[in-house]
Amino acid sequence: MSCPVYLVDDDIAIIDSVSWLLEGEGLDVYTFPDAESFLSQVDTANPGVVLLDINMPGIDGLELQKTLCEHQTCLVIVFLTGHANVEITKLAFKRGANDLLQKPVNGEELCNAVTQAQDLALSISMSRQSSDDLKAKVATLTEREKDLIPLIIQGKTNKVIADELCIALRTAEIHRHNLFKKMGVSSGIQLAFEGQRILELLS
């Protein structure tokens, strides 16, 4: 499984050569001459790889990177530049760049960097989707069902839970059943598997 590659560079020669190389590897490549056109045309919520020039007119590469970071996108950035000094390199990586390649770019090095960035982008996307799904499930729980979660994670029986919450045993059983159904699990062990993440959402 792969995700699209977005090439943002004002150098037509770079756009032509890099897109030709990556398309030859079977990748979906979309090119943009500046950051403004990229931002206006791309849904940054979806996973993808951004091959980004640093020095561009208007919004430069570092500014675009900052904008994408602020929006917490699933896009992974690989910088392509012929003018990277130590200060720029440090800033790029501090803001989360996955790689920085010097122009002219070695074809094999570029393909490897793109493959790694695609894997990371998809991993980030799946992790966020999983987190969103979990949040949605927790949001459906009643306050009493939420009260049961830490007790079930601790391995306590329905009787102990009923005693601690001062409710009838049958009531505890019903809450447990409804909780499992809403969370899509069939046992306390399965619930405990996501225990830490669930407790963080409840805190």
NORTAHU-V955683 format. One record per residue. N is the residue number from 1. RES is the residue in three letters. PHI is phi in whole degrees, -180 to 180 (999 if undefined). BURIAL is 1 if it has 16 or more other C-alpha atoms within 10 Angstrom, else 0. D_CENTER is the distance of its C-alpha to the mean C-alpha in whole Angstrom. Layout:
n->(N	N)
res->(RES	RES)
phi->(PHI	PHI)
burial->(BURIAL	BURIAL)
d_center->(D_CENTER	D_CENTER)
This chain:
n->(1	2	3	4	5	6	7	8	9	10	11	12	13	14	15	16	17	18	19	20	21	22	23	24	25	26	27	28	29	30	31	32	33	34	35	36	37	38	39	40	41	42	43	44	45	46	47	48	49	50	51	52	53	54	55	56	57	58	59	60	61	62	63	64	65	66	67	68	69	70	71	72	73	74	75	76	77	78	79	80	81	82	83	84	85	86	87	88	89	90	91	92	93	94	95	96	97	98	99	100	101	102	103	104	105	106	107	108	109	110	111	112	113	114	115	116	117	118	119	120	121	122	123	124	125	126	127	128	129	130	131	132	133	134	135	136	137	138	139	140	141	142	143	144	145	146	147	148	149	150	151	152	153	154	155	156	157	158	159	160	161	162	163	164	165	166	167	168	169	170	171	172	173	174	175	176	177	178	179	180	181	182	183	184	185	186	187	188	189	190	191	192	193	194	195	196	197	198	199	200	201	202	203)
res->(MET	SER	CYS	PRO	VAL	TYR	LEU	VAL	ASP	ASP	ASP	ILE	ALA	ILE	ILE	ASP	SER	VAL	SER	TRP	LEU	LEU	GLU	GLY	GLU	GLY	LEU	ASP	VAL	TYR	THR	PHE	PRO	ASP	ALA	GLU	SER	PHE	LEU	SER	GLN	VAL	ASP	THR	ALA	ASN	PRO	GLY	VAL	VAL	LEU	LEU	ASP	ILE	ASN	MET	PRO	GLY	ILE	ASP	GLY	LEU	GLU	LEU	GLN	LYS	THR	LEU	CYS	GLU	HIS	GLN	THR	CYS	LEU	VAL	ILE	VAL	PHE	LEU	THR	GLY	HIS	ALA	ASN	VAL	GLU	ILE	THR	LYS	LEU	ALA	PHE	LYS	ARG	GLY	ALA	ASN	ASP	LEU	LEU	GLN	LYS	PRO	VAL	ASN	GLY	GLU	GLU	LEU	CYS	ASN	ALA	VAL	THR	GLN	ALA	GLN	ASP	LEU	ALA	LEU	SER	ILE	SER	MET	SER	ARG	GLN	SER	SER	ASP	ASP	LEU	LYS	ALA	LYS	VAL	ALA	THR	LEU	THR	GLU	ARG	GLU	LYS	ASP	LEU	ILE	PRO	LEU	ILE	ILE	GLN	GLY	LYS	THR	ASN	LYS	VAL	ILE	ALA	ASP	GLU	LEU	CYS	ILE	ALA	LEU	ARG	THR	ALA	GLU	ILE	HIS	ARG	HIS	ASN	LEU	PHE	LYS	LYS	MET	GLY	VAL	SER	SER	GLY	ILE	GLN	LEU	ALA	PHE	GLU	GLY	GLN	ARG	ILE	LEU	GLU	LEU	LEU	SER)
phi->(999	-130	-132	-66	-113	-109	-103	-116	-159	-90	-94	-60	-63	-67	-58	-66	-71	-70	-65	-62	-64	-73	-65	-66	-91	86	-91	-87	-117	-122	-111	-142	-80	-159	-67	-61	-68	-62	-64	-81	-115	-108	-81	-74	-79	-90	-68	-178	-115	-111	-89	-125	-76	-85	-94	-138	-67	75	-75	-84	-62	-68	-67	-64	-59	-61	-61	-66	-64	-64	-92	49	-80	-100	-93	-110	-102	-121	-82	-119	-154	-109	-136	-97	-97	-62	-64	-65	-61	-61	-65	-61	-74	-62	-86	105	-59	-85	-164	-141	-113	-85	-82	-69	-85	-72	-59	-66	-63	-65	-61	-65	-65	-67	-61	-63	-67	-63	-59	-67	-61	-67	-65	-62	-62	-66	-64	-70	-65	-62	-65	-65	-63	-65	-60	-64	-67	-62	-65	-86	-79	-78	-62	-67	-64	-65	-62	-73	-56	-62	-72	-67	-61	-76	85	-77	-77	-59	-65	-64	-62	-61	-65	-70	-95	58	-129	-69	-58	-62	-65	-63	-64	-66	-62	-63	-61	-65	-61	-61	-64	-68	-86	72	-124	-121	-155	-65	-64	-64	-65	-66	-59	-103	-53	-63	-65	-66	-63	-65	-69	-81	-77)
burial->(0	0	1	1	1	1	1	1	1	1	0	0	0	1	1	0	0	1	1	0	1	1	0	0	0	0	1	0	1	1	1	1	1	1	1	0	0	1	0	0	0	0	0	1	0	0	1	1	1	1	1	1	1	1	1	1	0	0	0	1	1	1	0	1	1	0	0	1	1	0	0	0	1	1	1	1	1	1	1	1	1	0	0	1	0	0	0	0	0	0	0	1	0	0	0	0	1	1	1	1	1	0	0	0	1	0	0	0	0	1	1	0	1	1	0	0	1	1	1	1	1	1	0	1	1	0	0	0	0	0	0	0	0	1	0	0	1	1	0	0	1	0	0	0	1	1	0	1	1	1	1	1	1	0	0	0	0	1	0	0	1	1	0	0	0	0	0	0	0	0	0	1	1	0	1	1	0	0	1	1	0	1	1	0	0	0	0	1	0	0	1	1	0	0	1	0	0	1	0	0	0	0	0)
d_center->(16	15	13	15	16	17	20	21	24	28	30	31	32	28	27	29	29	25	25	28	27	23	25	27	25	24	20	20	20	21	23	23	26	24	21	23	23	19	18	21	20	16	14	11	9	9	7	10	12	14	17	19	22	23	27	27	29	28	24	24	21	20	20	18	15	16	16	12	11	13	11	8	7	4	8	9	13	16	19	22	25	29	29	27	29	28	27	25	23	22	21	18	17	17	15	12	14	13	17	20	23	26	28	30	27	28	27	26	24	22	21	20	18	16	16	14	12	11	11	8	6	7	6	3	4	7	6	5	8	10	10	11	14	15	15	17	19	20	21	24	26	29	30	32	29	27	30	30	27	28	31	30	27	30	32	35	37	38	41	40	37	40	42	39	38	42	41	43	42	42	39	37	37	36	33	32	32	31	28	27	27	25	22	23	25	28	29	28	27	24	23	24	21	18	21	19	16	19	21	19	18	22	23)
